[in-house]
C-alpha cells in the first residue's frame, strides 16, 4: 500500500481589508482547481485561510517535494493572483517572488509543510496555521505535547512512548539544526512517582554531582 503524503502549501496572494483575510472568490477558485485533480494527482483536498494566507491542504501518494504537486499549488496561486488584481485587493500576488516555476515552491515565496507516512485505520492529522507571528510560534506547544507528561498522559501510560521524541530545532543563523532527545528517562520515572503507594522518592540530587549506585534488579517480594 503506498504511503500517504499530506502537503500544506500557503501564500498571501491578496487580501481585504488590508492584511486581514482572503477574499471568498479566491477561496472558491482555489477549491475548484484542487477538486479537479481529485482522483488524478490528489486523493483529497481542502482550501481554507489563516489571516490573509491562502492555505492549500492536499493529500496524495506522490511523496514530499513532488514537482507536480508543487506546480499545482503554484498554478492555483497564479490564478488567484489574477483574480486578486482584478478585484484590486491589498498586496495582490505579494508572496509570488518568482516569475516562473522552477520545480519546487520552496524559496519562491509560498510556505510549505509536508509529511509522508504509512496510513493506519484511523490517523487524525492536526495542522497548525498562523499568520503575523514568528517561525517558532509552536515551540512551546509542541514541547508540551511531546515532552511534558503532566500535559500528555499518553506519554506515561503508553510504554511505546517511553523512549521519547527527537526534537530538531533550527537556528536561522546556522546551516544545520540541533537535535534534542526528550524527555529520555523522565517518562519511565513518572509512572512510579505518580503512584505514591508504589513509588517513594527517597532522595533528589543534581545529576552533575550525584554518585549513582549500580542499578539493582527489582525485588520480586516487595
Backbone bond lengths (Angstrom), bond angles and torsions (degrees), N, CA, C in turn:
res aa  C-N    CA-C-N  psi(-1)  N-CA   C-N-CA  omega(-1)  CA-C   N-CA-C  phi
1 X - - - 1.472 - - 1.530 109.17 -
2 X 1.349 118.80 128.72 1.465 120.98 -178.48 1.516 111.46 -66.31
3 X 1.312 115.42 151.19 1.451 120.23 177.56 1.525 110.67 -73.02
4 X 1.315 114.65 153.13 1.467 120.81 177.48 1.520 109.65 -94.44
5 X 1.307 116.29 138.18 1.461 121.68 176.33 1.523 109.15 -117.85
6 X 1.315 116.07 131.03 1.466 121.69 172.86 1.524 107.24 -106.42
7 X 1.316 116.50 120.48 1.466 121.81 178.68 1.518 109.17 -116.61
8 X 1.307 116.06 124.09 1.464 122.09 176.35 1.523 106.88 -117.61
9 X 1.318 116.22 114.78 1.461 121.60 -177.62 1.525 107.97 -126.56
10 X 1.321 116.53 129.17 1.469 119.93 -174.41 1.520 110.83 -133.36
11 X 1.330 114.74 154.52 1.461 120.48 177.03 1.526 109.00 -159.18
12 X 1.321 115.27 151.70 1.458 121.92 173.07 1.525 106.55 -96.19
13 X 1.321 116.43 108.36 1.473 120.43 -178.95 1.528 111.77 -115.12
14 X 1.330 116.03 12.02 1.454 120.19 179.22 1.517 111.11 140.08
15 X 1.335 116.15 141.71 1.465 118.82 -175.56 1.521 110.97 -149.90
16 X 1.337 114.57 169.16 1.464 120.21 177.67 1.515 109.08 -155.03
17 X 1.349 120.34 147.19 1.466 122.23 -21.27 1.520 109.71 -79.17
18 X 1.295 117.20 140.17 1.462 120.70 -176.22 1.518 111.26 60.55
19 X 1.327 117.11 -148.68 1.470 122.58 178.71 1.525 109.95 -88.33
20 X 1.324 118.72 67.54 1.458 118.56 -175.10 1.520 114.20 -123.67
21 X 1.339 119.50 -49.31 1.453 119.32 -177.24 1.529 110.88 -154.77
22 X 1.337 115.57 168.20 1.460 121.89 -178.82 1.532 109.15 -91.11
23 X 1.300 116.90 137.66 1.461 121.96 179.75 1.536 110.21 -66.84
24 X 1.340 118.38 140.20 1.471 121.62 -179.64 1.520 114.56 -54.58
25 X 1.336 117.86 -33.03 1.462 119.83 -179.38 1.526 111.77 -67.84
26 X 1.328 117.09 -30.67 1.466 120.31 176.14 1.522 110.44 -70.27
27 X 1.326 116.18 -42.61 1.461 120.87 177.79 1.529 110.58 -61.75
28 X 1.331 115.92 -40.94 1.469 121.00 -179.29 1.527 111.13 -65.68
29 X 1.322 117.55 -44.80 1.461 121.33 179.95 1.518 111.18 -63.70
30 X 1.321 117.09 -44.73 1.463 121.03 -179.81 1.523 110.71 -62.08
31 X 1.331 117.02 -43.23 1.466 121.08 -179.61 1.524 110.64 -63.21
32 X 1.326 117.69 -39.53 1.463 121.86 179.15 1.524 111.21 -62.93
33 X 1.326 116.53 -44.17 1.471 120.51 -177.62 1.523 112.01 -67.29
34 X 1.328 117.01 -38.68 1.462 119.37 178.86 1.528 110.88 -73.00
35 X 1.321 117.01 -38.18 1.460 120.55 179.56 1.520 110.99 -61.05
36 X 1.322 116.81 -33.45 1.464 121.48 -179.71 1.527 111.97 -66.51
37 X 1.327 117.19 -17.79 1.474 121.11 -178.32 1.522 112.90 -100.94
38 X 1.333 117.53 -0.09 1.465 119.80 177.48 1.528 109.48 -66.46
39 X 1.327 115.99 132.88 1.455 120.80 -175.72 1.513 112.40 85.80
40 X 1.326 117.66 -7.26 1.470 122.92 176.60 1.533 108.23 -113.69
41 X 1.321 116.14 -94.25 1.466 119.49 176.18 1.521 111.80 -74.79
42 X 1.325 116.30 -35.30 1.465 121.13 -171.49 1.519 112.93 -109.96
43 X 1.325 114.47 148.99 1.464 121.08 169.67 1.515 109.62 -83.46
44 X 1.335 115.83 -44.84 1.460 121.36 179.27 1.523 107.90 -159.06
45 X 1.331 115.99 169.95 1.468 119.29 -178.91 1.522 109.77 -158.13
46 X 1.324 114.03 160.52 1.468 121.07 176.44 1.516 107.12 -152.25
47 X 1.321 115.98 136.20 1.464 121.64 -179.70 1.517 108.63 -115.68
48 X 1.322 116.28 131.60 1.455 121.28 177.30 1.517 108.49 -148.42
49 X 1.312 117.25 -167.86 1.461 120.02 177.25 1.517 109.60 -146.46
50 X 1.311 114.84 155.97 1.457 122.27 171.61 1.515 106.02 -130.78
51 X 1.323 116.27 108.97 1.451 119.11 -172.14 1.522 108.70 62.87
52 X 1.336 116.99 -128.11 1.467 119.77 178.58 1.520 112.54 -98.26
53 X 1.318 117.42 13.52 1.467 121.11 176.85 1.521 110.64 -90.19
54 X 1.321 116.84 125.59 1.456 122.66 174.28 1.525 107.77 -82.42
55 X 1.331 117.73 120.65 1.466 122.66 -172.87 1.533 110.55 -109.44
56 X 1.336 116.24 122.39 1.461 122.37 177.20 1.527 108.58 -106.29
57 X 1.319 116.56 114.24 1.466 121.64 179.03 1.521 107.55 -107.29
58 X 1.321 116.62 118.32 1.465 121.34 -173.64 1.520 111.00 -131.14
59 X 1.329 116.90 139.66 1.460 121.63 171.14 1.524 108.05 -116.34
60 X 1.347 114.44 142.07 1.459 120.29 -177.24 1.526 108.53 -162.78
61 X 1.320 117.34 -174.70 1.473 121.76 -178.07 1.523 111.70 -123.49
62 X 1.310 117.58 24.40 1.469 121.84 -173.19 1.525 113.34 -99.31
63 X 1.340 118.28 -0.64 1.456 120.83 179.28 1.516 112.50 83.06
64 X 1.329 115.25 172.49 1.469 120.51 -178.51 1.526 110.12 -78.47
65 X 1.313 115.94 157.20 1.474 123.37 178.47 1.520 112.74 58.92
66 X 1.333 117.05 30.28 1.459 119.25 179.97 1.524 109.91 -75.19
67 X 1.320 115.93 131.59 1.462 121.59 -175.60 1.523 112.09 -61.50
68 X 1.338 117.67 -42.50 1.463 120.27 -176.95 1.532 111.91 -69.30
69 X 1.330 116.65 -36.31 1.470 120.11 178.02 1.529 109.98 -66.51
70 X 1.317 116.20 -45.02 1.461 120.36 179.87 1.528 111.17 -66.50
71 X 1.341 115.92 -36.06 1.477 119.70 177.92 1.528 110.03 -66.08
72 X 1.326 117.17 -38.39 1.463 120.62 177.37 1.522 110.32 -60.94
73 X 1.328 116.66 -46.79 1.465 120.30 179.14 1.529 110.75 -61.67
74 X 1.327 116.35 -42.25 1.467 121.16 179.56 1.526 110.41 -60.71
75 X 1.339 116.60 -44.44 1.461 120.53 179.91 1.529 111.26 -64.20
76 X 1.334 116.44 -38.22 1.466 120.24 177.26 1.524 110.16 -61.20
77 X 1.319 116.43 -45.85 1.464 120.18 -179.42 1.531 111.85 -65.10
78 X 1.338 116.65 -36.33 1.468 119.75 178.18 1.530 110.93 -64.67
79 X 1.328 116.37 -45.30 1.462 119.99 -179.87 1.529 110.83 -65.14
80 X 1.326 116.29 -39.09 1.468 119.65 178.03 1.526 111.34 -68.29
81 X 1.326 116.69 -31.76 1.466 120.41 176.59 1.526 110.65 -64.40
82 X 1.334 116.39 -40.08 1.468 120.39 177.97 1.531 110.57 -59.39
83 X 1.335 115.38 -44.69 1.472 119.84 179.51 1.526 110.18 -65.15
84 X 1.346 115.67 -40.75 1.464 120.22 -179.51 1.529 111.17 -61.67
85 X 1.329 116.67 -38.42 1.466 120.30 178.77 1.519 110.87 -69.77
86 X 1.341 116.57 -37.87 1.465 119.97 177.79 1.521 110.96 -63.88
87 X 1.331 116.07 -37.32 1.461 121.41 -179.73 1.532 112.28 -84.64
88 X 1.342 116.13 -3.28 1.464 122.49 -178.97 1.528 111.14 56.97
89 X 1.329 114.68 45.70 1.458 119.78 179.27 1.521 110.53 -75.36
90 X 1.305 115.20 159.93 1.463 121.36 -178.76 1.533 109.79 -69.49
91 X 1.326 116.99 131.58 1.461 121.99 175.72 1.518 113.89 61.07
92 X 1.311 118.24 39.05 1.464 121.63 -177.92 1.532 111.27 -57.92
93 X 1.337 115.88 121.51 1.466 121.18 177.56 1.508 115.03 72.38
94 X 1.344 117.79 20.04 1.468 118.99 -171.74 1.526 113.95 -67.57
95 X 1.340 118.55 -24.02 1.467 119.79 178.70 1.529 113.37 -91.06
96 X 1.314 117.39 -0.33 1.458 120.55 179.40 1.534 107.76 -90.57
97 X 1.320 114.65 89.79 1.459 120.38 -170.90 1.519 114.02 -87.58
98 X 1.311 118.06 -10.39 1.465 121.18 -178.48 1.525 110.02 -116.86
99 X 1.335 115.90 155.56 1.461 120.94 -179.51 1.522 112.24 -84.31
100 X 1.343 116.74 -27.23 1.466 120.04 -177.42 1.521 109.88 -142.14
101 X 1.330 116.10 149.75 1.463 122.03 179.69 1.527 109.71 -69.65
102 X 1.350 116.22 136.47 1.467 120.85 -175.96 1.521 113.57 -116.24
103 X 1.347 117.23 14.12 1.461 120.12 177.37 1.510 114.35 110.24
104 X 1.335 117.33 -18.77 1.459 121.78 -179.47 1.521 107.90 -158.52
105 X 1.334 117.28 134.54 1.464 119.45 -176.26 1.534 112.81 -77.02
106 X 1.337 117.09 -10.20 1.463 119.07 178.52 1.530 109.54 -62.64
107 X 1.308 115.79 130.07 1.454 120.46 -179.19 1.511 113.33 85.07
108 X 1.343 117.36 -1.30 1.463 120.94 -178.81 1.523 111.67 -105.82
109 X 1.329 117.10 3.23 1.459 120.94 178.52 1.518 114.16 124.10
110 X 1.346 118.79 -55.25 1.471 120.06 -179.17 1.524 112.36 -64.48
111 X 1.345 115.83 155.57 1.455 121.52 175.68 1.523 109.69 -97.09
112 X 1.335 116.14 147.70 1.466 121.00 -174.41 1.524 110.85 -134.43
113 X 1.330 116.42 137.89 1.465 122.87 169.52 1.524 106.43 -141.06
114 X 1.339 116.89 124.49 1.463 120.66 -177.48 1.525 110.64 -137.30
115 X 1.326 115.23 150.36 1.462 120.68 178.69 1.525 109.25 -148.88
116 X 1.332 115.42 135.03 1.466 121.64 177.87 1.522 108.75 -115.31
117 X 1.344 117.31 134.95 1.459 119.99 -177.52 1.526 109.85 -156.48
118 X 1.324 114.67 162.27 1.462 120.61 175.13 1.525 108.03 -83.66
119 X 1.304 116.28 115.03 1.458 121.32 -174.17 1.522 111.26 -75.03
120 X 1.333 115.93 133.83 1.454 122.66 176.97 1.525 110.18 -98.01
121 X 1.323 116.73 -176.59 1.457 120.63 -178.97 1.508 112.51 -58.91
122 X 1.334 115.98 -37.24 1.463 121.68 176.63 1.518 107.92 -136.28
123 X 1.313 116.61 116.19 1.459 121.37 -177.49 1.532 110.51 -138.09
124 X 1.330 117.40 76.12 1.470 118.98 177.25 1.523 110.78 -62.07
125 X 1.311 116.49 141.96 1.462 122.16 179.68 1.524 108.52 -122.18
126 X 1.321 115.54 128.96 1.462 120.64 177.15 1.524 108.87 -106.57
127 X 1.314 115.94 130.73 1.461 121.25 -178.73 1.524 108.90 -115.40
128 X 1.331 115.67 121.94 1.455 121.20 177.78 1.532 108.68 -89.59
129 X 1.311 116.85 128.39 1.458 121.32 177.55 1.523 109.11 -129.73
130 X 1.308 116.07 140.82 1.462 120.08 179.24 1.522 109.75 -150.48
131 X 1.311 116.02 154.50 1.456 121.73 177.55 1.521 107.75 -138.79
132 X 1.310 116.01 149.77 1.471 122.15 -179.24 1.529 111.36 59.87
133 X 1.311 117.35 46.87 1.462 120.38 179.89 1.520 110.09 -146.23
134 X 1.334 116.46 -178.80 1.457 121.94 -178.47 1.526 110.60 -86.89
135 X 1.349 117.96 157.19 1.463 121.12 179.59 1.529 113.40 -58.87
136 X 1.329 117.10 -29.51 1.462 120.23 -177.88 1.516 113.79 -95.69
137 X 1.335 117.16 26.53 1.463 120.94 -175.91 1.516 112.90 -60.72
138 X 1.348 117.83 -25.13 1.468 120.74 -175.48 1.519 112.52 -97.92
139 X 1.315 118.69 2.16 1.475 120.93 -176.23 1.526 112.66 -53.04
140 X 1.316 116.48 -52.23 1.464 121.13 -175.95 1.526 110.89 -61.30
141 X 1.328 116.35 -44.17 1.465 120.29 -175.72 1.523 111.75 -69.55
142 X 1.323 117.68 -38.39 1.461 120.25 177.32 1.531 110.72 -65.99
143 X 1.325 116.19 -37.10 1.464 119.72 176.60 1.530 110.29 -63.57
144 X 1.325 116.91 -45.75 1.463 120.50 -179.80 1.531 111.36 -61.40
145 X 1.326 117.16 -37.54 1.459 121.15 -177.68 1.524 111.56 -71.93
146 X 1.334 116.86 -47.27 1.460 120.95 -170.09 1.525 115.15 -102.26
147 X 1.332 118.68 -5.11 1.459 119.00 -176.56 1.520 114.91 -135.26
148 X 1.313 118.27 -8.02 1.457 120.76 -177.20 1.529 110.35 -108.39
149 X 1.327 118.30 103.18 1.472 120.53 -177.82 1.522 113.01 -67.62
150 X 1.326 118.40 -19.62 1.458 120.56 177.89 1.530 111.23 -79.50
151 X 1.321 116.01 -10.68 1.461 121.37 174.75 1.525 111.08 -101.56
152 X 1.337 117.08 -40.92 1.462 122.65 -176.10 1.517 109.39 -117.28
153 X 1.313 116.66 98.98 1.461 121.06 -176.36 1.526 112.51 -62.60
154 X 1.323 117.15 -28.79 1.460 120.46 -179.03 1.518 113.55 -60.88
155 X 1.328 117.16 -24.54 1.464 120.90 178.22 1.524 111.01 -63.69
156 X 1.324 116.91 -28.55 1.462 121.81 -179.50 1.522 110.72 -94.07
157 X 1.323 116.29 -42.92 1.460 121.46 -173.95 1.526 112.04 -69.07
158 X 1.321 117.53 -38.48 1.465 121.80 -175.70 1.531 110.06 -92.81
159 X 1.339 118.70 109.26 1.475 120.91 -178.83 1.521 113.55 -58.83
160 X 1.325 117.73 -26.68 1.467 119.96 -178.99 1.527 111.94 -67.58
161 X 1.328 117.63 -13.60 1.460 121.12 179.02 1.522 112.70 -98.07
162 X 1.323 117.43 -1.39 1.466 120.15 -176.31 1.525 113.43 -67.64
163 X 1.312 117.82 -19.10 1.463 119.60 176.57 1.520 111.82 -72.87
164 X 1.326 115.58 -13.98 1.458 119.34 177.68 1.519 112.86 81.61
165 X 1.329 115.33 -166.86 1.457 121.59 -176.16 1.518 110.25 -131.95
166 X 1.319 115.32 156.15 1.461 121.66 177.70 1.529 108.21 -100.24
167 X 1.327 116.26 120.90 1.457 121.74 178.11 1.531 108.43 -98.50
168 X 1.305 116.68 124.82 1.468 120.78 174.45 1.523 107.66 -103.02
169 X 1.321 116.20 117.66 1.464 122.15 -175.24 1.527 108.77 -117.58
170 X 1.314 115.41 124.28 1.458 120.86 -177.38 1.524 111.12 -102.01
171 X 1.324 114.75 137.76 1.456 122.04 173.27 1.528 106.60 -105.80
172 X 1.334 118.44 122.96 1.466 120.34 -178.65 1.521 113.54 -54.10
173 X 1.342 116.88 -24.56 1.458 120.14 -179.15 1.515 114.05 -86.11
174 X 1.330 117.50 -4.49 1.460 121.14 -179.86 1.518 110.45 -119.01
175 X 1.345 115.89 152.74 1.455 120.35 -178.43 1.526 111.58 -75.76
176 X 1.317 116.81 -42.73 1.463 120.92 -176.61 1.524 110.61 -105.62
177 X 1.328 115.87 151.56 1.452 120.59 178.05 1.516 111.44 -85.43
178 X 1.317 116.33 162.99 1.460 122.19 177.48 1.527 109.17 -99.84
179 X 1.331 115.41 140.89 1.458 120.79 179.82 1.522 109.83 -105.37
180 X 1.324 115.84 132.38 1.457 122.11 178.66 1.518 108.85 -125.41
181 X 1.340 115.87 128.04 1.457 120.60 178.16 1.525 108.82 -93.94
182 X 1.311 116.13 111.72 1.457 120.98 -177.96 1.525 109.29 -130.00
183 X 1.332 116.79 149.23 1.459 127.09 -8.46 1.522 112.98 -98.99
184 X 1.321 118.34 20.87 1.464 123.29 178.33 1.524 111.40 58.86
185 X 1.354 118.00 -121.26 1.462 119.02 -172.81 1.513 115.69 -83.88
186 X 1.337 116.61 -2.70 1.467 118.84 -175.52 1.526 112.61 -61.68
187 X 1.323 116.39 -38.63 1.458 119.27 -175.87 1.522 111.81 -66.74
188 X 1.333 116.68 -38.60 1.458 120.40 178.06 1.522 110.35 -66.04
189 X 1.334 116.59 -37.72 1.467 120.99 -178.96 1.519 112.37 -70.64
190 X 1.334 116.87 -27.02 1.469 119.86 -175.69 1.523 112.30 -63.90
191 X 1.329 117.03 -31.14 1.464 119.06 -176.28 1.529 111.60 -64.05
192 X 1.350 120.52 -53.83 1.468 118.85 178.41 1.525 113.58 -70.50
193 X 1.336 116.54 -33.19 1.464 119.23 -179.35 1.519 111.09 -65.22
194 X 1.339 116.45 -34.80 1.466 120.23 -177.50 1.525 112.52 -79.46
195 X 1.335 117.48 -6.60 1.469 121.18 178.56 1.526 108.50 -117.30
196 X 1.341 118.48 91.80 1.470 122.22 -173.85 1.520 114.74 -55.46
197 X 1.313 118.69 -28.29 1.462 120.24 -179.50 1.518 112.42 -78.43
198 X 1.341 116.83 -17.93 1.462 120.28 -177.74 1.514 112.26 -107.37
199 X 1.306 117.23 -28.44 1.458 120.03 -178.39 1.506 111.20 -128.11
200 X 1.328 116.53 130.66 1.467 121.21 -179.55 1.517 108.73 -127.49
201 X 1.318 117.15 116.54 1.462 121.24 179.57 1.520 109.16 -72.23
202 X 1.330 116.61 117.58 1.465 120.44 -177.40 1.519 112.44 -97.61
203 X 1.333 117.70 -21.86 1.468 119.30 178.58 1.526 109.21 -163.91
204 X 1.323 114.53 157.55 1.466 121.18 176.40 1.513 107.76 -140.75
205 X 1.343 116.59 128.88 1.465 119.67 -179.29 1.528 109.80 -149.22
206 X 1.303 115.48 166.17 1.457 120.92 -178.38 1.520 111.02 -67.56
207 X 1.314 117.19 140.37 1.465 121.09 177.67 1.524 111.06 -67.47
208 X 1.320 117.21 -23.81 1.459 120.03 -179.06 1.527 112.18 -72.88
209 X 1.326 115.32 -33.40 1.463 118.64 -175.38 1.526 113.65 -108.34
210 X 1.315 117.42 -7.82 1.470 120.21 -174.93 1.522 111.96 -70.02
211 X 1.320 115.32 140.54 1.467 122.22 172.64 1.526 106.29 -104.93
212 X 1.313 115.20 97.97 1.451 119.55 -173.65 1.524 110.91 -81.41
213 X 1.335 117.85 128.90 1.462 120.89 177.48 1.522 109.59 -73.16
214 X 1.348 117.44 162.29 1.457 119.97 175.60 1.519 109.98 -58.38
215 X 1.338 115.47 141.28 1.458 119.32 -178.05 1.525 109.79 -66.13
216 X 1.328 114.98 130.73 1.454 120.15 -178.83 1.517 111.38 -100.56
217 X 1.298 116.18 144.04 1.451 120.26 177.76 1.523 108.87 -71.25
218 X 1.319 118.11 143.03 1.482 120.29 -179.36 1.518 111.64 -63.36
219 X 1.321 114.92 141.85 1.453 120.99 179.40 1.523 109.44 -83.59
220 X 1.322 116.17 118.94 1.457 120.26 -175.03 1.522 112.60 -66.19
221 X 1.355 116.93 -18.70 1.462 119.78 -175.85 1.525 112.47 -85.64
222 X 1.354 117.16 -10.16 1.466 118.38 -177.74 1.517 110.30 -100.15
